[in-house]
Amino acid sequence: MIGLSGKDSFVIYRDQISKKNKLFIGKWKLIDSKFEINNSSFICNIFNNDSYILDNLPIPIEDEIIIQQPSYFEEKNISKTEYHNGINNIIKLCKDKILEKCIISRIVKVNYLSNNYYKIFQELCDTYQEGFKYILNHPKFGMWIGISPETLISGNKQKGFYTHALAGSKLQTDSSKWSTKEIEEHQFVVDYIKKKIKNSGTITSESKVYEKEAGNLKHLNKDFKFTLEKNYLTFINSLHPTPAIAGIPQKKSLEIIEQIESHERSLYCGFIGIVNQNSCELFVNLRCGRISSKEIHLFVGGGITKKSIAIQEYEETEIKSQTLLSIIKKI
């Protein structure tokens, strides 16, 4: 049996190829783009801030896992009215041409206490076949669990890399046409990614825009394959955070997020995944939550433009919260 708690540094993730659960355990190291990665390692990034790495080799899980005693984190409940007010402030800034788009997030608090939080991760893996699934603990930033539909970058120096522009959200059962707002929101992300790739390498192919399913949702998506002339960590630092999680223009959007959001995003909208010397498989940390002593804090958000409607944006975050909330309710 392997026992883990909020005092340990660890990651358990579902290997997308072998479909096996693997464990990194050790000590998180603060890194930068010049850090030399030698072993297969796990990286986690704090939104628009530092990145940390666990560089002990991963081990397949064969023993029973028990995860208990997460650290306590206090979060303020954000009312529907408060969230609406934040959205309306962004809409006005977009109409005044100060912003084109900005992502605003909120936290959904769920009462939950377990004698083994690994059960949530197992249920997540059993329920969703696609997406990158993980549960991790960082003694400073807490215990997090999630399933991300969005690849930040994957591939290697020899064969090239892949990324995609993912934006817009609606239920898989929704057969209505994508709105002009959603199409424009997606195009912002497409244009940004193309520019960043061209500044650091060469686009070798790109797909048409299509619908990509993820959990109970579907999104607008466009795929890119490319080569890099720079170190992939250097490229990531220029690419992230994208308009899909921050906004346009980036610097002003980040300032507005800091002003409007009453919570720290922490790992939400950072990136996570596997890296080694020449290759990487990294994901934007979406559809995630932080596990606190007697609660789980689900982080959700949406892209706001001048064509947004506050109540619809709020409802979109409610839909996004169901990815994890539906799992929690089963356990």
C-alpha contacts under 8 A as a table, 3 or more apart, distances in Angstrom:
res1	aa1	res2	aa2	distance
1	M	63	D	5.26
1	M	64	E	4.67
1	M	65	I	5.94
1	M	66	I	7.47
2	I	63	D	6.59
2	I	64	E	6.16
2	I	65	I	4.98
2	I	66	I	6.28
3	G	65	I	6.12
3	G	66	I	4.91
3	G	67	I	6.02
3	G	68	Q	7.77
4	L	7	K	7.94
4	L	8	D	6.32
4	L	65	I	7.68
4	L	66	I	6.19
4	L	67	I	4.73
4	L	68	Q	6.40
5	S	8	D	5.59
5	S	67	I	5.54
5	S	68	Q	4.98
5	S	69	Q	5.31
5	S	70	P	5.95
5	S	137	N	7.90
6	G	9	S	7.97
6	G	68	Q	7.27
6	G	69	Q	5.73
6	G	70	P	4.24
6	G	71	S	5.19
6	G	137	N	6.32
6	G	138	H	7.54
6	G	139	P	6.24
6	G	142	G	6.73
6	G	143	M	6.54
7	K	70	P	7.85
7	K	71	S	7.70
7	K	137	N	7.99
7	K	138	H	7.92
7	K	139	P	5.55
8	D	25	I	7.97
8	D	26	G	7.99
8	D	137	N	6.60
8	D	138	H	7.11
8	D	139	P	6.48
9	S	25	I	5.93
9	S	26	G	5.78
9	S	27	K	5.54
9	S	28	W	6.48
9	S	136	L	7.60
9	S	137	N	5.44
9	S	138	H	5.30
9	S	139	P	6.47
10	F	23	L	7.13
10	F	24	F	5.44
10	F	25	I	4.32
10	F	26	G	6.51
10	F	27	K	7.82
10	F	54	L	7.80
10	F	136	L	5.51
10	F	137	N	5.45
10	F	138	H	7.17
11	V	23	L	5.70
11	V	24	F	5.06
11	V	25	I	6.53
11	V	42	F	7.71
11	V	134	Y	6.96
11	V	135	I	5.86
11	V	136	L	4.15
11	V	137	N	6.55
12	I	21	N	6.59
12	I	22	K	5.51
12	I	23	L	4.52
12	I	24	F	6.42
12	I	134	Y	5.57
12	I	135	I	5.35
12	I	136	L	6.18
13	Y	21	N	5.57
13	Y	22	K	5.54
13	Y	23	L	6.75
13	Y	132	F	7.71
13	Y	133	K	5.70
13	Y	134	Y	4.17
13	Y	135	I	6.50
14	R	19	K	5.97
14	R	20	K	5.65
14	R	21	N	4.49
14	R	22	K	6.39
14	R	125	C	7.37
14	R	132	F	6.97
14	R	133	K	5.64
14	R	134	Y	6.50
15	D	18	S	5.67
15	D	19	K	5.02
15	D	20	K	5.36
15	D	21	N	6.07
15	D	22	K	6.85
16	Q	19	K	5.29
16	Q	20	K	7.79
16	Q	132	F	7.19
20	K	60	P	7.04
20	K	61	I	7.77
21	N	60	P	6.20
21	N	61	I	5.85
22	K	58	P	6.04
22	K	59	I	5.44
22	K	60	P	4.47
22	K	61	I	5.46
23	L	58	P	5.27
23	L	59	I	5.25
23	L	60	P	6.37
23	L	61	I	6.47
24	F	41	S	7.98
24	F	42	F	7.33
24	F	54	L	6.82
24	F	55	D	7.95
24	F	56	N	6.44
24	F	57	L	6.62
24	F	58	P	4.73
24	F	59	I	6.71
25	I	54	L	7.13
25	I	56	N	6.77
25	I	58	P	7.73
26	G	54	L	6.38
26	G	55	D	7.72
26	G	56	N	6.36
27	K	54	L	6.11
28	W	52	Y	5.73
28	W	53	I	5.28
28	W	54	L	5.04
28	W	138	H	7.32
29	K	52	Y	5.16
29	K	53	I	5.12
29	K	54	L	6.52
30	L	50	D	7.13
30	L	51	S	5.99
30	L	52	Y	4.50
30	L	53	I	6.57
31	I	34	K	7.86
31	I	35	F	5.79
31	I	50	D	7.48
31	I	51	S	5.76
31	I	52	Y	5.71
31	I	53	I	6.91
32	D	35	F	5.46
32	D	50	D	7.76
32	D	51	S	6.91
33	S	233	L	5.11
33	S	234	T	5.36
33	S	237	N	7.48
34	K	233	L	7.86
34	K	234	T	7.93
36	E	277	Q	7.42
37	I	40	S	7.83
37	I	41	S	7.70
37	I	275	V	7.59
37	I	276	N	5.67
37	I	277	Q	5.05
38	N	276	N	6.04
38	N	277	Q	5.23
39	N	55	D	6.25
39	N	56	N	7.34
39	N	57	L	6.67
39	N	276	N	5.58
39	N	277	Q	6.99
40	S	55	D	6.66
40	S	56	N	7.63
40	S	57	L	5.96
40	S	58	P	7.46
40	S	274	I	6.83
40	S	275	V	5.76
40	S	276	N	4.60
40	S	277	Q	7.76
41	S	53	I	6.63
41	S	54	L	5.62
41	S	55	D	4.36
41	S	56	N	6.53
41	S	57	L	6.54
41	S	58	P	7.54
41	S	274	I	5.68
41	S	275	V	5.34
41	S	276	N	6.15
42	F	53	I	5.55
42	F	54	L	5.19
42	F	55	D	6.52
42	F	272	I	7.34
42	F	273	G	5.58
42	F	274	I	4.74
42	F	275	V	6.24
43	I	51	S	6.89
43	I	52	Y	5.66
43	I	53	I	4.39
43	I	54	L	6.50
43	I	271	F	7.78
43	I	272	I	5.45
43	I	273	G	5.58
43	I	274	I	6.37
43	I	275	V	7.01
44	C	51	S	5.72
44	C	52	Y	5.41
44	C	53	I	6.46
44	C	267	L	7.43
44	C	270	G	7.19
44	C	271	F	5.81
44	C	272	I	4.42
44	C	273	G	6.88
45	N	48	N	7.94
45	N	49	N	6.99
45	N	50	D	5.91
45	N	51	S	4.15
45	N	52	Y	6.27
45	N	267	L	6.31
45	N	270	G	4.85
45	N	271	F	5.10
45	N	272	I	6.33
46	I	49	N	5.16
46	I	50	D	5.48
46	I	51	S	6.14
46	I	265	R	7.86
46	I	266	S	5.21
46	I	267	L	4.69
46	I	268	Y	7.42
46	I	269	C	7.86
46	I	270	G	5.09
46	I	271	F	7.55
47	F	50	D	7.74
47	F	241	P	7.69
47	F	265	R	6.39
47	F	266	S	5.80
47	F	267	L	5.84
47	F	268	Y	6.43
47	F	269	C	5.60
47	F	270	G	4.19
47	F	271	F	7.73
48	N	240	H	7.64
48	N	241	P	6.51
48	N	270	G	6.97
61	I	64	E	7.94
65	I	118	Y	6.75
66	I	116	N	5.30
66	I	117	Y	7.23
66	I	118	Y	6.23
67	I	115	N	7.65
67	I	116	N	5.00
67	I	117	Y	5.26
67	I	118	Y	5.64
68	Q	114	S	7.53
68	Q	115	N	6.10
68	Q	116	N	5.52
68	Q	117	Y	6.37
69	Q	293	S	6.68
70	P	142	G	7.10
70	P	143	M	6.17
70	P	291	I	6.49
70	P	292	S	5.71
70	P	293	S	5.53
71	S	139	P	7.89
71	S	142	G	6.05
71	S	143	M	7.25
71	S	291	I	7.88
71	S	292	S	5.77
71	S	293	S	5.96
72	Y	292	S	4.83
72	Y	293	S	4.94
73	F	142	G	7.89
73	F	292	S	5.55
73	F	293	S	7.52
74	E	292	S	8.00
75	E	263	H	7.27
75	E	297	H	7.89
76	K	263	H	7.79
77	N	107	I	7.31
77	N	108	V	7.59
77	N	109	K	7.20
78	I	82	E	6.22
78	I	83	Y	6.70
78	I	106	R	6.92
78	I	107	I	7.06
79	S	82	E	5.16
79	S	83	Y	6.35
80	K	83	Y	5.21
80	K	84	H	6.13
80	K	314	Y	7.60
81	T	84	H	5.02
81	T	85	N	6.14
82	E	85	N	5.09
82	E	86	G	6.37
83	Y	86	G	5.14
83	Y	87	I	6.31
83	Y	106	R	7.36
83	Y	314	Y	7.46
84	H	87	I	5.09
84	H	88	N	6.15
84	H	310	A	5.46
84	H	311	I	7.05
84	H	314	Y	7.28
85	N	88	N	5.12
85	N	89	N	6.21
86	G	89	N	5.15
86	G	90	I	6.45
86	G	104	I	7.66
86	G	260	I	6.25
87	I	90	I	5.14
87	I	91	I	6.23
87	I	104	I	7.22
87	I	304	I	6.85
87	I	310	A	5.89
88	N	91	I	4.95
88	N	92	K	6.25
88	N	310	A	6.55
89	N	92	K	5.26
89	N	93	L	6.39
90	I	93	L	5.02
90	I	94	C	6.18
90	I	99	L	7.83
90	I	102	C	6.95
90	I	304	I	6.69
90	I	305	T	7.35
90	I	306	K	7.89
91	I	94	C	5.06
91	I	95	K	6.19
91	I	304	I	6.68
91	I	305	T	5.84
91	I	306	K	4.79
91	I	307	K	7.41
91	I	308	S	6.75
92	K	95	K	5.03
92	K	96	D	6.09
92	K	306	K	7.06
93	L	96	D	5.01
93	L	97	K	6.24
93	L	98	I	5.28
93	L	99	L	5.71
93	L	306	K	7.95
94	C	97	K	4.93
94	C	98	I	5.78
94	C	99	L	4.58
94	C	100	E	5.24
94	C	101	K	6.72
94	C	305	T	5.99
94	C	306	K	4.95
95	K	98	I	7.66
95	K	99	L	7.90
95	K	306	K	5.32
96	D	99	L	7.64
97	K	100	E	6.55
99	L	102	C	7.06
99	L	247	G	7.90
99	L	248	I	6.10
99	L	249	P	6.30
99	L	252	K	7.35
99	L	253	S	7.06
100	E	247	G	7.41
100	E	248	I	5.42
100	E	249	P	6.93
100	E	305	T	6.10
100	E	306	K	7.38
101	K	185	E	7.35
101	K	243	P	7.50
101	K	247	G	4.91
101	K	248	I	5.18
101	K	249	P	7.64
101	K	253	S	7.68
101	K	303	G	6.50
101	K	304	I	5.48
101	K	305	T	4.73
101	K	306	K	7.71
102	C	243	P	7.50
102	C	245	I	7.95
102	C	246	A	5.87
102	C	247	G	4.05
102	C	248	I	6.45
102	C	253	S	5.63
102	C	257	I	7.81
102	C	303	G	5.64
102	C	304	I	5.25
102	C	305	T	6.83
103	I	243	P	7.91
103	I	244	A	7.28
103	I	245	I	5.76
103	I	246	A	5.29
103	I	247	G	5.86
103	I	253	S	7.85
103	I	257	I	7.52
103	I	301	G	6.53
103	I	302	G	5.34
103	I	303	G	4.33
103	I	304	I	5.87
104	I	257	I	6.57
104	I	260	I	7.98
104	I	261	E	7.13
104	I	301	G	5.43
104	I	302	G	5.86
104	I	303	G	6.74
104	I	304	I	7.29
105	S	261	E	7.04
105	S	299	F	6.88
105	S	300	V	5.41
105	S	301	G	3.76
105	S	302	G	6.55
106	R	261	E	7.46
106	R	263	H	7.85
106	R	299	F	6.00
106	R	300	V	5.63
106	R	301	G	6.07
107	I	297	H	6.03
107	I	298	L	5.44
107	I	299	F	4.77
107	I	300	V	6.35
108	V	297	H	5.71
108	V	298	L	4.95
108	V	299	F	6.53
108	V	300	V	7.63
108	V	321	S	7.45
109	K	295	E	6.65
109	K	296	I	5.97
109	K	297	H	4.71
109	K	298	L	6.32
110	V	295	E	5.41
110	V	296	I	5.21
110	V	297	H	6.38
110	V	298	L	7.70
111	N	294	K	6.03
111	N	295	E	4.40
111	N	296	I	6.51
112	Y	294	K	5.23
112	Y	295	E	4.70
112	Y	296	I	6.30
113	L	293	S	7.07
113	L	294	K	4.91
113	L	295	E	6.68
114	S	117	Y	5.94
116	N	119	K	6.10
117	Y	120	I	5.63
117	Y	121	F	7.22
118	Y	121	F	5.17
118	Y	122	Q	6.34
118	Y	135	I	7.81
119	K	122	Q	5.05
119	K	123	E	6.19
119	K	331	I	7.32
120	I	123	E	5.13
120	I	124	L	6.11
120	I	327	I	6.85
120	I	328	I	6.60
120	I	331	I	6.75
121	F	124	L	4.97
121	F	125	C	6.30
121	F	133	K	7.71
121	F	134	Y	7.01
121	F	135	I	6.51
121	F	145	I	7.20
122	Q	125	C	5.18
122	Q	126	D	6.22
123	E	126	D	4.98
123	E	127	T	6.01
123	E	327	I	6.58
123	E	331	I	7.91
124	L	127	T	5.26
124	L	128	Y	6.11
124	L	133	K	7.41
124	L	147	I	7.78
124	L	324	L	7.84
124	L	327	I	6.37
125	C	128	Y	5.60
125	C	129	Q	6.74
125	C	133	K	6.83
126	D	129	Q	7.16
127	T	327	I	7.97
128	Y	131	G	7.37
128	Y	215	G	6.45
130	E	149	P	7.55
130	E	214	A	7.10
130	E	215	G	7.62
131	G	147	I	5.75
131	G	148	S	5.28
131	G	149	P	4.86
131	G	150	E	7.68
131	G	214	A	7.29
132	F	146	G	7.93
132	F	147	I	5.21
132	F	148	S	5.17
132	F	149	P	6.87
132	F	283	F	7.33
133	K	145	I	7.73
133	K	146	G	5.78
133	K	147	I	4.37
133	K	148	S	6.74
134	Y	145	I	5.71
134	Y	146	G	5.72
134	Y	147	I	6.67
135	I	143	M	7.29
135	I	144	W	5.62
135	I	145	I	4.26
135	I	146	G	6.69
136	L	143	M	5.61
136	L	144	W	5.34
136	L	145	I	6.50
137	N	141	F	7.57
137	N	142	G	5.48
137	N	143	M	4.16
137	N	144	W	6.25
138	H	141	F	5.28
138	H	142	G	5.13
138	H	143	M	6.38
139	P	142	G	5.61
139	P	143	M	7.95
141	F	266	S	6.89
141	F	267	L	7.66
142	G	290	R	6.81
142	G	291	I	7.31
142	G	292	S	7.70
143	M	290	R	5.63
143	M	291	I	5.34
143	M	292	S	7.33
144	W	288	C	7.06
144	W	289	G	5.66
144	W	290	R	4.38
144	W	291	I	5.88
145	I	288	C	5.63
145	I	289	G	5.57
145	I	290	R	6.50
145	I	291	I	7.47
146	G	285	N	7.33
146	G	286	L	7.04
146	G	287	R	5.65
146	G	288	C	3.95
146	G	289	G	6.31
146	G	324	L	7.46
147	I	285	N	7.67
147	I	286	L	6.87
147	I	287	R	5.70
147	I	288	C	6.41
148	S	151	T	7.80
148	S	283	F	6.51
148	S	284	V	6.50
148	S	285	N	5.78
148	S	286	L	5.11
148	S	287	R	5.95
148	S	288	C	7.64
149	P	214	A	5.80
149	P	283	F	7.77
149	P	284	V	7.97
149	P	286	L	7.35
150	E	164	H	7.72
150	E	166	L	6.89
150	E	283	F	5.66
150	E	284	V	5.62
150	E	285	N	7.94
150	E	286	L	7.61
151	T	154	S	7.05
151	T	163	T	6.10
151	T	164	H	6.79
151	T	281	E	7.64
151	T	282	L	6.01
151	T	283	F	4.29
151	T	284	V	6.20
152	L	163	T	5.76
152	L	164	H	7.29
152	L	271	F	7.36
152	L	281	E	7.97
152	L	282	L	5.44
152	L	283	F	4.78
152	L	284	V	5.69
153	I	161	F	6.70
153	I	162	Y	5.60
153	I	163	T	4.84
153	I	236	I	7.86
153	I	280	C	7.10
153	I	281	E	6.16
153	I	282	L	5.42
153	I	283	F	6.98
154	S	161	F	5.52
154	S	162	Y	5.25
154	S	163	T	6.69
154	S	279	S	7.26
154	S	280	C	5.21
154	S	281	E	4.24
154	S	282	L	6.05
155	G	159	K	7.05
155	G	160	G	5.81
155	G	161	F	4.23
155	G	162	Y	6.10
155	G	279	S	5.56
155	G	280	C	5.78
155	G	281	E	6.62
156	N	159	K	5.77
156	N	160	G	5.38
156	N	161	F	5.87
156	N	278	N	5.60
156	N	279	S	4.04
156	N	280	C	6.57
157	K	160	G	5.47
157	K	161	F	7.36
157	K	227	T	7.33
157	K	228	L	7.28
157	K	278	N	5.77
157	K	279	S	6.56
160	G	225	K	6.99
160	G	226	F	5.73
160	G	227	T	4.83
160	G	228	L	7.40
161	F	225	K	5.67
161	F	226	F	5.31
161	F	227	T	6.01
161	F	228	L	7.76
162	Y	223	D	7.39
162	Y	224	F	5.68
162	Y	225	K	4.59
162	Y	226	F	6.38
163	T	223	D	6.18
163	T	224	F	5.38
163	T	225	K	6.69
164	H	221	N	6.71
164	H	222	K	5.47
164	H	223	D	4.36
164	H	224	F	5.62
165	A	186	H	7.11
165	A	189	V	5.71
165	A	190	V	5.40
165	A	193	I	7.14
165	A	220	L	7.95
165	A	221	N	5.45
165	A	222	K	5.17
165	A	223	D	6.58
166	L	186	H	6.77
166	L	189	V	7.42
166	L	219	H	6.44
166	L	220	L	5.77
166	L	221	N	4.61
166	L	222	K	6.84
166	L	244	A	7.15
167	A	182	E	7.52
167	A	185	E	6.76
167	A	186	H	4.95
167	A	189	V	7.39
167	A	219	H	5.83
167	A	220	L	5.51
167	A	221	N	6.72
167	A	244	A	6.20
168	G	182	E	5.28
168	G	183	I	7.58
168	G	185	E	7.01
168	G	186	H	6.51
168	G	219	H	5.20
168	G	220	L	5.84
168	G	303	G	7.85
169	S	217	L	6.41
169	S	218	K	5.80
169	S	219	H	4.87
169	S	220	L	7.54
169	S	316	E	7.21
170	K	174	D	6.55
170	K	217	L	5.50
170	K	218	K	5.65
170	K	219	H	6.79
170	K	316	E	7.28
171	L	174	D	5.26
171	L	216	N	5.99
171	L	217	L	4.45
171	L	218	K	6.10
171	L	319	I	7.60
172	Q	175	S	7.68
172	Q	213	E	7.12
172	Q	216	N	5.90
172	Q	217	L	4.99
172	Q	218	K	5.42
178	W	182	E	6.24
178	W	183	I	6.63
179	S	182	E	5.23
179	S	183	I	6.29
180	T	183	I	5.09
180	T	184	E	6.03
181	K	184	E	5.26
181	K	185	E	6.03
181	K	305	T	7.25
181	K	307	K	5.73
181	K	308	S	7.00
182	E	185	E	4.96
182	E	186	H	6.18
183	I	186	H	5.20
183	I	187	Q	6.24
183	I	220	L	7.79
184	E	187	Q	4.98
184	E	188	F	6.37
185	E	188	F	5.37
185	E	189	V	6.95
185	E	303	G	7.30
185	E	305	T	7.43
186	H	189	V	5.32
186	H	190	V	6.40
186	H	220	L	6.73
186	H	221	N	7.73
187	Q	190	V	4.88
187	Q	191	D	6.09
188	F	191	D	5.41
188	F	192	Y	6.25
188	F	243	P	6.86
188	F	248	I	7.75
189	V	192	Y	5.16
189	V	193	I	6.19
189	V	242	T	7.01
189	V	243	P	5.47
189	V	244	A	6.12
190	V	193	I	5.38
190	V	194	K	6.23
190	V	222	K	7.32
191	D	194	K	5.28
191	D	195	K	6.25
192	Y	195	K	5.25
192	Y	196	K	6.29
192	Y	242	T	7.41
192	Y	243	P	7.29
193	I	196	K	5.13
193	I	197	I	6.16
193	I	239	L	7.19
193	I	242	T	7.69
194	K	197	I	5.29
194	K	198	K	6.19
194	K	203	I	7.80
195	K	198	K	5.25
195	K	199	N	6.28
196	K	199	N	5.17
196	K	200	S	6.57
196	K	238	S	7.14
196	K	239	L	6.17
197	I	200	S	5.25
197	I	201	G	5.52
197	I	202	T	6.44
197	I	203	I	6.78
197	I	226	F	7.39
197	I	228	L	7.77
198	K	201	G	5.23
198	K	202	T	5.55
198	K	203	I	6.90
200	S	228	L	5.86
200	S	229	E	5.90
200	S	230	K	6.19
200	S	235	F	6.71
201	G	226	F	6.98
201	G	227	T	5.44
201	G	228	L	4.22
201	G	229	E	5.19
201	G	230	K	7.44
202	T	226	F	5.44
202	T	227	T	5.34
202	T	228	L	6.65
203	I	206	E	7.44
203	I	224	F	6.95
203	I	225	K	5.98
203	I	226	F	4.22
203	I	227	T	6.61
204	T	224	F	7.73
204	T	225	K	5.52
204	T	226	F	4.94
204	T	227	T	7.15
205	S	224	F	5.93
205	S	225	K	5.19
205	S	226	F	6.93
206	E	222	K	7.16
206	E	223	D	5.48
206	E	224	F	4.47
206	E	225	K	6.29
207	S	222	K	5.67
207	S	223	D	5.16
207	S	224	F	6.69
208	K	222	K	6.01
208	K	223	D	7.65
209	V	220	L	6.62
209	V	221	N	5.44
209	V	222	K	4.74
209	V	223	D	7.95
210	Y	220	L	5.78
210	Y	221	N	5.36
210	Y	222	K	6.53
211	E	218	K	6.25
211	E	219	H	5.47
211	E	220	L	4.84
211	E	221	N	5.92
212	K	218	K	5.38
212	K	219	H	5.23
212	K	220	L	6.23
212	K	221	N	6.01
213	E	216	N	7.58
213	E	217	L	5.91
213	E	218	K	4.21
213	E	219	H	6.45
214	A	217	L	5.27
214	A	218	K	5.74
214	A	219	H	7.69
215	G	218	K	7.87
215	G	323	T	6.60
216	N	323	T	6.84
217	L	320	K	7.76
228	L	231	N	7.38
228	L	232	Y	7.23
230	K	234	T	6.66
230	K	235	F	6.58
231	N	234	T	5.32
231	N	235	F	6.46
232	Y	235	F	4.94
232	Y	236	I	6.12
233	L	236	I	5.03
233	L	237	N	6.36
234	T	237	N	5.27
234	T	238	S	6.68
235	F	238	S	5.22
235	F	239	L	6.18
236	I	239	L	4.95
236	I	240	H	5.80
237	N	240	H	5.59
239	L	242	T	6.11
241	P	244	A	7.87
241	P	245	I	6.28
241	P	246	A	6.01
241	P	250	Q	7.97
241	P	269	C	7.83
241	P	270	G	7.69
242	T	245	I	5.75
242	T	246	A	6.01
242	T	247	G	7.04
242	T	250	Q	7.79
243	P	246	A	4.96
243	P	247	G	4.08
243	P	248	I	5.86
243	P	250	Q	6.99
244	A	247	G	6.56
244	A	303	G	7.04
245	I	269	C	6.23
245	I	303	G	7.64
246	A	250	Q	6.42
246	A	253	S	6.10
246	A	254	L	6.28
246	A	257	I	7.87
247	G	250	Q	5.35
247	G	253	S	5.22
247	G	254	L	7.50
247	G	303	G	7.61
248	I	251	K	7.83
248	I	252	K	7.47
248	I	253	S	6.17
249	P	252	K	5.71
249	P	253	S	6.04
250	Q	253	S	5.10
250	Q	254	L	6.18
251	K	254	L	5.29
251	K	255	E	6.43
252	K	255	E	5.06
252	K	256	I	6.29
253	S	256	I	5.10
253	S	257	I	6.11
254	L	257	I	5.06
254	L	258	E	6.23
255	E	258	E	5.19
255	E	259	Q	6.41
256	I	259	Q	4.98
256	I	260	I	6.04
257	I	260	I	5.30
257	I	261	E	5.66
258	E	261	E	5.91
258	E	262	S	7.93
259	Q	262	S	7.74
261	E	264	E	7.60
265	R	268	Y	5.16
265	R	269	C	7.25
265	R	299	F	7.89
266	S	270	G	7.58
267	L	270	G	5.15
267	L	271	F	7.59
267	L	285	N	6.89
268	Y	285	N	5.53
268	Y	286	L	6.30
268	Y	288	C	6.87
268	Y	289	G	7.87
268	Y	299	F	6.65
269	C	284	V	5.80
269	C	285	N	4.90
269	C	286	L	5.92
270	G	284	V	5.92
270	G	285	N	5.48
271	F	282	L	6.45
271	F	283	F	5.39
271	F	284	V	4.43
271	F	285	N	5.27
272	I	282	L	5.51
272	I	283	F	5.39
272	I	284	V	6.49
272	I	285	N	6.28
273	G	280	C	7.62
273	G	281	E	5.71
273	G	282	L	4.40
273	G	283	F	6.07
274	I	280	C	5.75
274	I	281	E	5.24
274	I	282	L	6.25
275	V	278	N	7.96
275	V	279	S	6.01
275	V	280	C	4.27
275	V	281	E	6.36
275	V	282	L	7.63
276	N	279	S	5.50
276	N	280	C	6.27
285	N	288	C	6.68
286	L	299	F	7.87
286	L	300	V	7.71
287	R	298	L	7.72
287	R	299	F	7.05
287	R	300	V	6.94
287	R	320	K	6.92
287	R	321	S	7.09
287	R	323	T	6.58
287	R	324	L	6.83
288	C	298	L	6.10
288	C	299	F	6.08
288	C	300	V	7.96
288	C	324	L	7.16
289	G	296	I	6.34
289	G	297	H	5.20
289	G	298	L	4.18
289	G	299	F	5.71
289	G	324	L	7.82
290	R	296	I	5.70
290	R	297	H	5.14
290	R	298	L	6.65
291	I	295	E	6.27
291	I	296	I	4.50
291	I	297	H	6.42
292	S	295	E	5.08
292	S	296	I	5.68
292	S	297	H	7.36
298	L	321	S	6.59
298	L	324	L	7.67
299	F	321	S	7.57
300	V	317	T	5.55
300	V	320	K	6.47
300	V	321	S	6.33
301	G	317	T	5.64
302	G	313	E	6.46
302	G	316	E	7.19
302	G	317	T	6.65
304	I	307	K	7.80
304	I	308	S	5.72
304	I	313	E	7.71
305	T	308	S	5.35
308	S	312	Q	7.68
308	S	313	E	7.08
309	I	312	Q	5.47
309	I	313	E	6.30
310	A	313	E	5.17
310	A	314	Y	6.24
311	I	314	Y	5.12
311	I	315	E	6.22
312	Q	315	E	5.05
312	Q	316	E	6.22
313	E	316	E	5.06
313	E	317	T	6.60
314	Y	317	T	5.29
314	Y	318	E	6.51
315	E	318	E	4.96
315	E	319	I	6.35
316	E	319	I	5.11
316	E	320	K	6.29
317	T	320	K	4.97
317	T	321	S	6.17
318	E	321	S	5.23
318	E	322	Q	6.81
319	I	322	Q	5.45
319	I	323	T	7.73
320	K	323	T	5.95
321	S	324	L	6.09
321	S	325	L	5.93
322	Q	325	L	4.59
322	Q	326	S	5.32
323	T	326	S	5.99
323	T	327	I	7.14
324	L	327	I	5.19
324	L	328	I	6.30
325	L	328	I	5.07
325	L	329	K	6.23
326	S	329	K	5.33
326	S	330	K	6.67
327	I	330	K	5.32
327	I	331	I	6.92
328	I	331	I	5.57
